[in-house]
Amino acid sequence: MEMRAVGTGYISISSFNSLPEKRYKDSMLYARAFWVSKSIIAWDADAGDGSCCLFSSKNATLSVANGEIHGYDIKIKLEESNERLPEHYFQLKLFLFLWAPTAQDVNVLIYSEPEGGDPLDFIELEESHGVWSTKGPVTWEGCYYVYEVTVYHPSTLRIEKCIANDPYARGASDNTVPSDFRGGYLAFTLPKASAGMLHLKKLSGAGITHIHLLPTFQFAGVDDKKDKWQHVDIFVTVQYKLNALAAVLITQTRYAMLESFPPDSEEQQACITAIQNADGYNWGYNPVLWGVPKGSYASNPNGSCRIIEFRKMVQALNRIGLRVVLDVVYNHLHASGPHDDYSVLDKVDGFRFDLMGHIMKRTMVKARSALQSLSKHNDGVDGSRIYIYGEGWDFGEVAKNGRGVNASQFNLCETGIGSFNDRIRDAMLGGSPFGHPLQQGFITGLSLEPNDHDHGSKSTVDHMFAVLKDHIQVGMAANLKDFVLTNHEGQEVKGCEISMHDGAPVAYALSPIEIVNYVSAHDNETLFDIVSLKTPLNISVDARCRMNHLATSIIALSQGIPFFHAGDEILRSKSLDRDSYNSGDWFNRMKTRLADPAFKPQRTHILAALENFCSFISIRYSSPLFRLDTAKAVKERVRFHNTGSSWVPGVIVMSIKDGHDGVPGLNQLDPIYSYIVVIINVCPTGITFSSSSLRGKDLQLHPLQVLLYPLFSQF
């Protein structure tokens, strides 16, 4: 932990017995000391001799009088220590040391196997001057361990009990999921949470509520008998050219072989293609039995095992606060498979319909009504909490109601069924998945950091830039048809009066729950890949990471339902694969592989992206004003500033007001915040912005932004 003295060198951490107003309880204005990052505490005091002491009071009685601190129970002088912290042996004893001065408790869990299970030992560590330590028998040698740390967590603003690895460790276990469970239902259910589940738990703690699973029903293309699969780690004979004149045959694992190739080599694709129809990987959009869990995800495909393990998976996800959404692929199903009155998949929380626009509206409405009619008393399920959404694309033989009124974006208004909002996606990224891949958008450099693609004259580009801002603002207001805003020409217009490039209206919804805002999904390139593709070659990886941050943050702070692709939060790359349904784990697993260091994010970038993502999700759930559930509330409370022809280019300013000030007809929804302002700056440099409509507002940074500002100020 780093402590930066702003004054005398004394850290006074105190809390208030009472606050002037309830809504200021988290205000940094009333804090005598506060975290400005995950590792830095700032406090206001005069310059001193540079020494540091930590004072603690159980009853918040710290006070300063005559230049001295009073009312403390504990005083710790923070001094540099030469004590050896990693584990070491001495006289047939093994000692563990951990520097964690902010922790309340630290325990160590000792395991015999890397997969976890029941710990062999659970030992409480003792604290001295910020160092926690314990000693154990020599029989611990060769065992596995993790720390359980009780500590304040800046992402949640609460005291949390966290599982942590030893930062001084010289080795680590290979995997957190047993090989037999990987890629299956039971991977979610381990007694000791896997790395993947810990990541999901972190996202849940930040405010993510649902997890959407790609098809989990019985589908063709992957044999349920795993012994027939060809894995990337099977032994194969590979011919390597050692020089221009000679070649030798060597045998090694295909996984190791893939790792050995340069990241920009074509060899990986060739190797994966050779086994892609026999490797056990497929998204599953070729279903056979929609009501049956996929057997290859179970430890045993026969009998009831697949059903029990599927339910265990759902239960495990529910326990960490995530509700489960299943993929519905009736459009691929045709006439095969049974459709019984009962399903074994009856404990899930939502359904996402693939190509929903090819289903008739009346069918979708009947499905929603049937689900809404379920009750805890009669069915064991609260149907009112089940959400239905899908791809409302209007194309092909069903376009423009060619086969009847279909479940397209425009036809679904007033149904309460959600559809993906591609308008905000395309405005942010540029073009569309079917347009020129180098066409830039509002956050990917259009006008501000142009690439080599010909976007037209400067006036054309500037006009396009302003129009895309209008599209994003409509999306941030839940894409409501009758939401009124001032467009780039200074005219007051409704969302449905703003047009796409093809003349179609941008806005089509009548309720926030009918809009699923997103910027990337499993189809097409990942967010980081498309940002890398559209940005100029000469910009830094920091700049690309910032664009990734902007995209996820805009979605997080918009009205409507936010949707994120797994990996948006950690700069996931699929090597520009835009249809990876059959590309295997090598290209789909969440690991960055890029050849050029100018493109490849480092660990610091990935951790910063994760913290940014979690902080903005937490900000969204810190106020109900970000989650207005009626069109009336959005239209009454949401406003956009910096509009019209004289706007500051690259800046979006949105405000959301509450009823604290007795506004007629406006109820108070938020007990803490009375007025929220969101400012989005896509410019590569800082800007100065003023607005007469915001003058006189008592505004401050959200506490989480104060915490994380030093972490992101570099991007």
Secondary structure as UniProt FT lines:
FT   STRAND          2..3
FT   STRAND          10..11
FT   HELIX           22..24
FT   TURN            25..26
FT   HELIX           28..30
FT   STRAND          33..35
FT   STRAND          40..43
FT   STRAND          52..56
FT   TURN            58..59
FT   STRAND          63..65
FT   TURN            66..67
FT   STRAND          68..70
FT   STRAND          74..78
FT   STRAND          88..90
FT   TURN            91..92
FT   STRAND          93..99
FT   TURN            101..102
FT   STRAND          103..111
FT   TURN            114..115
FT   STRAND          121..124
FT   STRAND          126..128
FT   TURN            129..130
FT   STRAND          131..137
FT   HELIX           138..140
FT   TURN            141..142
FT   STRAND          144..153
FT   TURN            154..157
FT   STRAND          158..164
FT   TURN            167..168
FT   TURN            179..183
FT   HELIX           185..188
FT   HELIX           195..206
FT   STRAND          210..213
FT   STRAND          217..219
FT   TURN            220..221
FT   HELIX           226..228
FT   TURN            232..233
FT   STRAND          235..241
FT   STRAND          247..253
FT   HELIX           254..260
FT   TURN            263..264
FT   HELIX           267..275
FT   TURN            276..278
FT   STRAND          287..293
FT   HELIX           295..297
FT   TURN            303..304
FT   HELIX           305..319
FT   TURN            320..321
FT   STRAND          323..328
FT   HELIX           330..333
FT   TURN            334..335
FT   STRAND          350..353
FT   TURN            354..355
FT   HELIX           356..358
FT   HELIX           361..372
FT   HELIX           376..379
FT   HELIX           383..385
FT   STRAND          387..390
FT   HELIX           396..401
FT   TURN            402..403
FT   TURN            409..411
FT   TURN            413..416
FT   STRAND          418..421
FT   HELIX           422..429
FT   TURN            433..434
FT   TURN            437..438
FT   TURN            442..448
FT   HELIX           458..476
FT   TURN            478..479
FT   TURN            481..482
FT   STRAND          484..486
FT   TURN            488..489
FT   STRAND          492..494
FT   HELIX           495..497
FT   TURN            501..502
FT   HELIX           512..514
FT   STRAND          515..517
FT   HELIX           527..534
FT   TURN            537..538
FT   HELIX           541..556
FT   STRAND          561..562
FT   TURN            566..567
FT   HELIX           568..570
FT   TURN            575..576
FT   TURN            581..582
FT   HELIX           584..588
FT   TURN            597..599
FT   HELIX           603..620
FT   TURN            621..622
FT   HELIX           624..627
FT   HELIX           631..637
FT   STRAND          638..641
FT   TURN            645..646
FT   TURN            649..650
FT   STRAND          651..657
FT   TURN            660..661
FT   TURN            664..665
FT   STRAND          675..681
FT   HELIX           692..694
FT   TURN            695..696
FT   HELIX           703..712
FT   TURN            713..714
//
